[in-house]
C-alpha cells in the first residue's frame, strides 16, 4: 500500500486535515501515517494530540521539538530540533508522500528534511497570500519544494503556476476545513451552553487573536489590549469565548492578557485554550460575531455567513468575503467595526473558499500519483 504521511502541528491545522486523514484511513489501497508535533504536544496549548486519538485517528509518531517561541533565536533553535526529529521519523516510517498544510514556520525544517530525503511533498493551501505575517515566505518556499499542489482557489493556483513556471500537479480543491460542515452534525446551542458553561439566552461572540509576526511584542500587546477594551465597552451584553493564540512569537503575551480578562470578568469572558474543531465550528455557527485575526474568520465564517471583524494585518492579502469587516488595531476603529458588524448588513454566506468536498478530491489525486 502507498504510505501517506500527514503532518500536523497545531489544533487549527488539524481541523483542516482531519477529514483528509479519515479518507486516507478508509481507503484500502492507502496506509495512513500521522506525525503529531508542535503545539499538539504542549500542555499549555491543550495537549491536542489527545483530540486526534479521541477522533479514532492513530498517531504513528510524535516529534517533540520542545517549543520555545520567546525570541527569534529560540524559534530558530526549535526549528533545528524539528529538523532532527523529522529526519529520524521519516527514516523510520519511510513514507511515499508527506502531506503538509499552509505556512507555519515549522514547515521549513519539516519540508527541507523531506526534500533532502527525496520524499515527495503534497502541499495544501499553496498560492495563498498573507502579507501581514512571515507566512508568505514559508508558504512559497514549501511550494518550490513540493511535488503536488492543492491550492484552495483558482487565484491561488495561478500564483503557484507563476512560481513554479508550470502547470504540472496543481489541483484546485477548495478548503478542507469546509468538509466538516458536510460530514459532521454540529452541536446545538443548548449542548454548547451546557458544555461551555454559558447562558443560552445571551448573545455570544467568538474571539481568537494571534500575534502579527512582522511586528514586535509591544505592538502585539497593544493590539490585544485595545481589542479587550473594545470588547468590554462594546459587547457588554455578550458572553465571549476566547481561544488561545498559537505558538508564534508574541502569542504567550497575548494569552496572558486574555487569561487576565477572563479571570477578572468570569461571567462575560471564557478562556478555553482549544475548543477542538467540532465545538469551535458549532460555536461559530451560534455566535452573533467573530473577532480577531484567525484564518477561520476569513475561511470558515463566510461559509456560515457570520459577521466577522478581522483586526490588523495578519491576514492582509487574503480575499475578504462580504461578511468580513477589516479593522485596524486601534480601540476606536475596533469599536466602530463591531458596531458595523452588528448592523445586520454582514450576515452573508459565501462558497468562495470551496464546497466542502476537498478531502475526497485530494485522496483521488494521491491514489493515482
Secondary structure, DSSP 8 states (H G I E B T S, - for coil): -EEEEEEE-SHHHHHHHHHHHHHHHH-TTEEEEEEEEGGGG-GGGT-THHHHHHTT----EEE------SSHHHHHHHHHHHHHHHHHHHHHH--SEEEEES--THHHHHHHHHHHTT-EEEEESTT---TTSTHHHHHHHHHHH-SEEE-SSHHHHHHHHHHHTS-TTB-----GGGHHHHHS----HHHHHHHHT--TTSEEEEEE----TTS-HHHHHHHHHHHHHHHHHH-TTEEEEEE---SSTTHHHHHHHHHHHHHHTTTTEEEES--HHHHHHHHHHH-SEEEES-HHHHHHHHHHT--EEEESSTTTTS---TTEEEE-SSHHHHHHHHHHHTTTS------TT--S-HHHHHHHHHHH-
